Amino acid sequence: MSRNSSDSVTSRYLVVGTGIAGLQFALLAAENGTVQVVTKKESRESNTNYAQGGIAAAVSPLDDFESHIEDTLVAGDGLCDEATVRRMVEAGPALIDRLVSYGVPFSRDGGEWALGREGGHSRRRVLHCQDLTGREIETHLLEAAAAHPHITLHEDHMGLELLRGEEVGLTGDAAARVVGARVLDRRTLVRRTYLADVVVLATGGCGKVYSYTSNPDIATGDGLAMAFRAGALVKNLEFVQFHPTCLYHPEAKSFLISEAVRGEGAVLINERGERFMARYHHQADLAPRDIVARSIDQEMKLSGSPCAFLDLRHLDRAAVEARFPHLVKTCARFGIDMAGQPVPVVPAAHYMCGGVATDGDARTSLPGLYAIGEVACTGIHGANRLASNSLLEAVYFASRAAERGRDEPRLFGGDAPEVKLPGDRGDDRPRGSGAVVLEHDWDLVRRVMWDYVGIVRDRGRLDIALRRVRTIRQTVEDLHRHEEANPDVVELRNIALLAELIVLCARSRHESRGLHSTTDHPLKSDVVADTELRRGVPLDGETCSEPVGGAGA
């Protein structure tokens, strides 16, 4: 690592984000060079940390690769890249062994793995650490990263913009490469420049685009927005997965009831106490997530009820408490006896199946830039993610990126060139003039997305949403010009941009497939295609409203 007079930090690798994908990449890449890792809040705060269910892999003698591949393809509804799915699934057992080598304590039943089953899976293949799998994995990877001499973690640092080589004085082929990022220290409000030969986005998803989400507050889609503004290809953003079962309680903020609960025998019932999932799918309560979420939504609309219910009363109480101690304890805190009464649940925005388009080695359309984890669209999830495939995808593509990244050219052998970026000012502190506008627009954009771009859509509502989010985004862009070092403004800017991109993608898909259900086109098209979007390129007759990019935008 080196530092120059303009307060830029250089390294072989720059990672933005500290979920399982970013941490796994950092640990592997650190064997070949220095790694700077920046993360927006505390390093433990990520979607990985909230992953209760587990990680899917065909490790049982009663399972096989072909079954896991087929389940993934069926859930993806025609849009998975089968070759990529096959490579990931076949790598699964070795990836699990690597996590175990870091000390991840996957639950066992005697000497064998204690495997769970979730919606869309035909076999028991979900490894878990009771019901806190994501937290356990992240804890052990963080401990390993913190102890590594070639890895430096920077908490409370959020990415602002990606940098091209030409912006820092590089010429030739290097001028077009992504070579770093402008980053805001959230504590001091000072902007810094991080330069690297290889830049990796591992920033997670964008659940906070919606009013109701299972995601933590940091899930504002920063990496996806940064990549789009830099000119990267993004695709399939209409496929927002709504988790079927978030706890419905006025004091419960985004608390997820894992699909593993249904995998162990819980059933969904409506307000009349009737089981209903068999009316919607032959797998009933173990149907894929998109179908379960739409079914709950339909039952709520038919009855006027604000929620559905998970019923575990027919299961053994001791078994429930042993398998789901965290869930049982949290429900009890809200006055709900999880094993003894129906648990109120409602769908909530959970996972972005689209993202920054990547190839089989996690490379984006921009040279020097990689994307891994939820921020990426890798071809694994297609139109609907199979439960617990996300953690496997994260570690798989982190491995692919680390292997490919070793071959990337070295741009910064010594001190980095002096960096003079447009928009840098001596006074980096927010002026605070837009506080009221900020709070209003933050709530409004998320409410518009929930009301008009939710589980079931139609063109009329999407058109309304597009007009409203564009108006909001233009207001936020004006605010950002004056307060570009205000973290809240930065996040709202990203949320507003992604809202517009999601709507544009949804308007352009004239069929119902996977997670995208529209009453205007209730059937699947015979033509199977991705929805691709790049800055300045029209999609369905529309382009993203300007301005969207540049350090001074």
Disulfide bonds with the S-S distance in Angstrom:
none
